[in-house]
Amino acid sequence: MTDYRIKGETGEWEVVIGLEVHAQVTSNAKLFSGAATAFGAEPNTQVSLVDAAMPGMLPVPNRECIRQAVRTGMAIDAQINKWSRFDRKNYFYADLPQGYQISQLYHPLVGEGSLTIEADEKAGIDEAKRIAIERIHVEQDAGKLMHDQHPTMSFVDLNRSGVALMEIVSKPDMRSPAEAGAYLRKLRAILRYVGSCDGNMEEGSMRADVNVSVRKPGEALGTRTETKNVNSVRFVMQAIEYEAKRQVEVLESGGTVDQETRLFNPDSGTTRTMRSKEDAHDYRYFPDPDLLPLELDDAFLDECRASLPELPDAKRARYEAAGISAYNAGVLTAEVESARWFDALLDAGAEPKAAANWMTSELFGALNRLGREIADSPVGPAQAAELLGLVADGTISGSIAKQVFEIMLETGDDAAEIVEDKGLRQTSDTGAIEAVIAEVLAKNPNQLEQYRGGKEALFGFFVGQTMKAMQGKANPQVVNELLKKALG
């Protein structure tokens, strides 16, 4: 268990956390209309008559949106409900033309599932933990109010109106900001592997409502608050930390926590009251009379299941079975693009363990330095496999490989071509290496005497001097063997 407690004047408090994640479904059209969903379009250029709630316009469910939600449910091993129904959630707001949102309260498309967050000692997560997911339901997004276009007026952009969302509701199983962050990262990875949401929180295609309450350990659940529309993992963790401490202060001062909706301020890292929290009956839910219930057949479900890719947990287990460390396997599977790149590297013939070590150190380090994503890497998987192959067969040493890689990043040339052009081929010529070793020993009599007097750590010094004299082109294994012989 993760030991995270808020220390107050009356003792320790436990934090109870649940997340409601709104993930925009990857589809070219909206949930109930054919309007486009591309990000960044000019305001009100992607709005159909259905989205604008013109009289007489009837919604028609988008099959692709339903398919993506079902696939997501399958990826978290959830119950898929063959029969589900749309409901109207009634409320008035300027960016909601219909005066209601089409959602699923009583009969969601996806029932209970779960995902597992991994242990992370640095983050304070001592062991892997299963987080239960209560449901996934499909609903339409509202539009957007724009307050910065005019000094006295707000404008409405309906481009997002009707965009398909999956609301993924966890159970209150998380007990620390770190666990919530790990859950959100894992969920985002699954969505990106499946391809049902791009997970771009900065663009609003994935955001979280954060439910937080506090209690003394062992007591009943406290009153929760909901902080709406938090759009980064870091902000979710900050909102939890602030809100938990705020609630403890309220309770310890003799007050009560109000059930309310709050907003997070990313500049100050604080939350503030938005409105009192509504209950379901406040929205007057009722079945949407314009939409028939969704009924899924076995053929459709089989098609959805067959389309699922290898998911993060399965991929991670496969990597570890190939001899890759648990840490490297976790790094490589954290983002789907990295995992695909690594799989391509293996398909090109690279040895798994060496490839994982090289990719998590050399490649990621270079991309970070260049400010590039892995999809924009100047060196492709096939080129990297060739470079690693030259090290494996003894053509070049590991240190020479670093030089070759830097040249590859600059020029895009292949490794073998660079090695030949620059004369970087490694030598295993024992005669040449022995001659250099003799020179090194002759030039360093003091170190030689100390080594033979018992200071064996100086062996590394002699290796380094020999490799330096041979400009890094000597086979390190041969150098080691010959040095041991020369040093007696």
N, C-alpha and C positions, 0 to 999 in steps of 0.2 A: 504494500500500500504506500502511496505517496503521502508523506507526513507534511501536509501544508495546513497551518492553522493561523488564524488571526489572534494575536495576543492582546487581550483587553484588560481593563482593570479588574474585571470579575473572573478572569480566567481565559481559557482558550475557546475559540469559536471555530466551528467547522463551516466550510463554504460548500454550498450545493449548487451545481451549475447544469443547465440544459441549454442546448442551442437549437434554434430554428433557422436552418440555412435555406435561403432562396437562391436557387441555381437556374439561370436562364438556359432553356433547352436549346441545344444546337439544332437549328432548322432554318431553312431559307424563308419560311413563311410563318405567320403568327398562329396562335392556337386555334382561332376560329375564323380566320380570314386569309386571303392570299397576299396580304401586304408584306413587303420585305422587312427584314430584321437587322440589316447591316448596321454596325456601329458607326457613329460619327456623321450620319446624314444630316442635311440641313433640316431645321425644325419643320415639322408637319409635312414632310415630303413622303412619308411612308405610312399613310393613314388611309384605310379603306372606309367605305360607308358603314361597314359593321363596326370598325374600331371607333368611329365617330358617333355611333348609336343613332344613325338616321332612322326615322320611322319605317317599320316594315322589314328591316334588314335582319336576317336570321343567321345565327352562328352555325358553322359546320366544322366538326372536329378535324384537326389535322392528324392524319394517321402517323406521320413521322414523329410528331411530338409524343404521342401515346407510346410508340415503339421505343423511343429513347428513354422514357420514364420506366417502362417495363424492364429494359435492359439494365438500367441503374439499380432497380430493385433486385434483379437477379445477381448483380455484382456484390451486393451486401447480404446475399443469401436470405432475402426477405420473402414473405408470403405474397404471391401475386394473386390479386383478387380477380377472378374471371368476370365478375359482375361488379360494376361500380357506377356511381351516379354523380352528376354535377348539381351543385346547389348555388343559390344566389345569396351572397353576403351583402346585405343592404346597408349602405351608408352614403352620405353626401360629402363630396369634396370636389374642388374645381377641376382636378385632373382625372376625374372619373365620369365620363360623359353619360354612361348608362344610369348612374345613380346606384349601381350595385356592381360587385365583382363576381364573376363566375368562378367558383372554387369547388372543393370537395370536403365537406365536413363529416357527414355521417357514413359515407361509403367510399373510402379512398381507393385509388388504384392499387396501391402497394401497402401491405401490412407490416408486421414486425420483422426486423432484421437486426444486423449488428456489424460492427467492424472492430478490429483490434488495434490498439496503439502500442507501439513497441517501447521497451524499457529505454530510458535515456538518463544516465546518471548525471550528466552535466545539467540537464533541465530539471532534475529532481524527481524523475519518474523511475522508481526503483525496479519495477517489473512490468511486463506486458499486461495490458488490461483490456477486457472486452467492454465496449460501450454499446448499449442497446439502442436501437433506433425504433421508434414507435410506429412511424408511418411515413410514406411519401405520397403527397397528393398533388395533383396537377391543377394549376390555376392561371388566370391571366393577370398580367402586370397592369398597373395604372400608368397614366401619363406622367409628365414631369412639369413642375412649376419652376419658372425661370424668374428669379428675383433681381438679377443683376443687369437687366436690359434697359431699365428705365428708372428714374429717380422716384416716381410715385406710383408706378403700376407694376404688376407681375403678369407674365405671359405664360401661356400653356402650350407645351409641346406634346403632341399625342403620338410621336413616333414609337414610344414604348407601349402605348395603350394596346392591350391584346397580345403582347409578347408572351410566349409560353414559359411558365416557371414551374419548377419542381420545388415544393416546400418539403424539406427533409427534417423531420422533427426527432431529436434525440430524447431519450429518457434522462432524468436528472441524475446521471451516473458519474459526472465529473466532479472532482473535489479540489482542483487547483487551476490557476491560470495556465500552467504548463500542460496539464492534461487537455484542457480545452484547445490550446494551440496545436497540440499533437493530433487531436481528433479532427480539427479543421484541415490541417495539412494532409492527413491521411484521406479524408473524404474528398478533398480537392484532387488528390492524385488518382483516386478511383474514378472520379468523374472524367478526368482527362484521359485516362487509359481507355475507358469505355467510349469516349468521344461524345458523351451526352451533354457536356457543358465545357466551355473552354477555361473556366476557372479564373478569368481575369477580373480580380476583385477591384482593381483600379478603374475598370471600365463599367463597373456596376453589374456585371453578369454573374457575380456570386457575392452575396452579402449575408450577414448573420444578425438575427435578433437574439440578444443575450439575456437569458433568464438567470437571475442570481437571488439566492436567499442565504441566510446564515442561521446556525443553531448551535447550541451546546452539544458536544458529541453524545450520541445516543438518544437525543430528544427528537420529537416530531418535527417535520419540516416547518420552516418559518414562512412568513409572507414573502413572496417573490416580487421583484420588479423586472420589467422587460426593457432593455435598452435596444432601440430600433436601428436597423440598417447600418451596422458597423462593417466597414469595407476593407479591413486588412486583418491578418492574423495578429499582428502586433497590437493593433487597436483593440481587438477583442480581449486580449490578455490584459491590457491596461484598463479597459472598462470594468473587467471582473475585479481586478485588484482594488480599484478606486471604490466601486460600488459595495464590495464586501466590507471594506473598512468604514465606509459611510454608514452602512446599516448597523454595524457593531457600535459605532459612536452613538447612533440614535437610540438603540436599545439600552445601552449602558447609562445613558442620561435619563432614562425613565420614559422615553417616548415609544411610539409604535411605528413600524415600517408600513407605509401605505402601499397597497397594490396599485401600481401605476406604470405608465409608459414613460420612458426617459430617453433623452438624446445624449450622444457622446460628442464631446468637443475634442478633436484630435490635437488642437493647439495647446490646450491646458491639461489634457489627459483626465478630464472630469466628466461627470454626467449631470444632467439637470432635468427637472420635471418637464414633461411635454403635455400629458393629460392623464386623467385617472384611467386605470386599466378597464377596458370593456370586457364583459363576459359574452359567451356565445349568444345568449338570448337578446343582448343589445343589438345584434346585427339582424335579427329576425330572419334567420336562415330558412329557406324552403327549397324544395326541388325545382330546378330550372324547367319551366314548362316548354321551352323551345328546344330542349335537347333530350333525346332518348338515352336511357342508360347505356353504358359501354358494356358490351358482351364480347369477351375474347375467346377464340377457339384454340384448340390444341396446336393446330398447324401454325398459327400466329406465334404462340409461345415457343414452339420448337424453333421457329425461324429466329426469334429474338435470342434464344439461348445459344444457337449455333453461331451467331454473329459476335459473341463475346470474345475478346482477346484474352491472352494470358494476363492475369491480374497481378498487382504488386506483390502480394504475399506468396503466390505460386512462383513468380519469377525470382523473388528473393531466395526462396527455398532451393530453386534449381541452381542458382549461382553458388550458394553455400555448399551444395552437394558437389559442385565442381572444384571445390577447394578454395573458394574466395572467402575472405574473412567476413564475419557478420557485419562489421562496420562498413567495409567497402560495398557489400551487397546492399546495405541500407542506403548508402549514398547513390549508388547506381540506379536504384529503383525508385528513388524519391520523385523523380520527374520522368514522365513517359518518354520525352525526347532523348534523355540520357540513356535510358534502358534500350531504346531502339538503336541508338548509335553503337552501344556496346554489343548488342546482338549482331549488328552488321560487322563489327570488328571480329567477333568470334566466327561468323560465317566466312570471313575472308581468311581464316586459318590461324588467327592468333591464339596463343596458349592462354587459358582463362585467368590464371592467377597473375601472371606477368602483365597481361592486358589490363586487368582491374587496377593493379598498382600504378601502372603508367597513366591510365586515364584519370584516376582520382587525384594524382599528383601533378604530372607534367601537363596533361591536356587541360584540366580544369584550371590549373594555375595560369596557363598561357591565355585562356579565354577570359579569365577574370582581369588579367593585366591589359588585354586588348579591348575590354568592354564589349565582348561579343557573346551571343547565345550559341549553344552547341549546334543549332541548325545552320549557323553562319560560320562554322569553323573553316579556316583556310585549308585545313588538312582533313581529308575524308577518311572513313574507316578503312578502305582498301589501302590507302597510302600508309596509314598508321600500322596496319598489319605487316606491310612490307618492311617498315622500319624495325618493328619488333622481331621480325624474322631474321634480319641481319644481325641483331644482337644474339638471338638464340643460336644461330649457327656459327657464331664466333667471327663473323666478318668484321664487325665493329664492336667496341666496348660500350659499356653503359655511359661512360662520360662522353665518348665521341657521339653517341646517339643523341645526347642533349644538344650538341653543336649542330648535328644534322637537322634535328627537329626545328631549331631556331631558323635555319636557312629555309626549311620547308614552309614555315609560317610566312616568311618574307616573300618567297618566290613562287610557292605552289609546286615546285619541282618534286619529282619522286626521290625517295631516299637513296636507291641504288645509283641513280644518275649523279646525285650529289657526292656520294662516297667516291665514285670513280673520278669525277671531275676535280675534286679537291684532294685526291690522294689520301683518303682517310681510312683505307682498308687496314685492319688490325694485323699485326705480324705475330706469328708464333715461332719465328726463326730462333731456335735456342742459342745458336752461336752468337747472333747479334745481341740477344738479350743478355747472355753471359758476359759479353764484352762490356756492355753498359753497366752491369752490376759491379764488375771489377773496378770500373772507374769511380762509381759512387762510393764503394767501400774505401777506396784509396783516398778520396777527397774528404772523408768524414771519419778520421781515425779515433777521435774522442768518443763519438757515438758508438763506434764499433766496439771500443773497449768497454763502454758502459753496458752495451747489450750483452757482451760475453761475460760481464760481471754479474748478470742477473736481471738487468732492466729490460725485460722482454717487450715492454710496451713500445720500445723504439723500432720494433719490426715494421710498424706502420709507417714510420718515418722513412725507412729504406725503400718501402714499396712506393711511397709518394715521390721520392727523389728519382727512382728508376723510371716511373711513368712520366715524370716531368721531362727527364732527359730524352725520352722516346716520343715526346709530344702526344702522349696519351694513346699511341698506336700499338703498344705492346699488349699481348693477351694477358689480362690480370692473373688468370689461373697459372699460366706458365711462369710469370714473374714470381708469384708466391712460391711455387715449387723450387725454382732455381735459387731464389734467395735463401730459403731454408737450407738448401744444400751448401750454398756458399758460406752461410753464417755458422755452419756446423751444428 
